[in-house]
């Protein structure tokens, strides 16, 4: 009986060992599955770009309701070189991470500021442009500095890097009467013109564009609230897709395409990737 029991126990032990070994092999195989993010885009033949379509000059609707902009021109060239169609998908900026994680879009490419918090959940390309957060007021206003806005109202785009920048300036923020969060910068500036707020915290790239378009209707005051960089956001696991687009942008920098597109929108080359 003892011998038979020992054999039975040994057999069970071996079976268990094989079972666990099999599970280990499966886990190892699953964890080593190749990143198919680029292959999926290539097979579909479409790169779906998520954007806020009211963020000039990076991406916005022109008088013909067509989505145009600096980022759009860059993305079109990248898609062309990769042999895929570019699909522009307007999204709610507050839901950009959700849009990515549910697979509705392949990337967020629209003057997207890379912050430490965002980098915890998203994968970013190399920075392709520098930017800073600034204060914008009406050109004929009496405000010329942060101190002048004590007790006043300030607007900014919700879930934006402007909010992050303002939150970091605790003393200045505490001096304000109120901070109003709106859907986009166009709405913020409309509220500024109507007198609903006294200033807007926004990207300098966008502010300078509006100043140019509006004939100095607005002015930038004070110092930069925060320096930042624009990048393209991807799902954390989509390294292959990020690398493909990143490398293409570097090629475009090398052959002068990025400089040409930048000159079209800004009158000079302010691109940074590949330099």
Secondary structure, 3 states (H helix, E strand, C coil): CHHHHHHHHHHHHHHHHHHHHHHHHHHHHHHCCCCCHHHHHHHHCEEEEEECCEECCCEEECCCCCEECHHHHHHHHHHHHHCCEEEEEECCHHHHHHHHHCCCCCEECCCCECCHHHHHHEEECCCCEEEEEEEEEECCCCCCCCHHHCCCEEEEECCCHHHHHHHHCHHHHHHCCEEEEECCHHHHHHHHHHCCCCEEEEEHHHHHHHHHHCCCCEEEEEEEEEEEEECCEEECCCHHHHHHHHHHHHHHHHCCHHHHHHHHHHCCCCECCCC
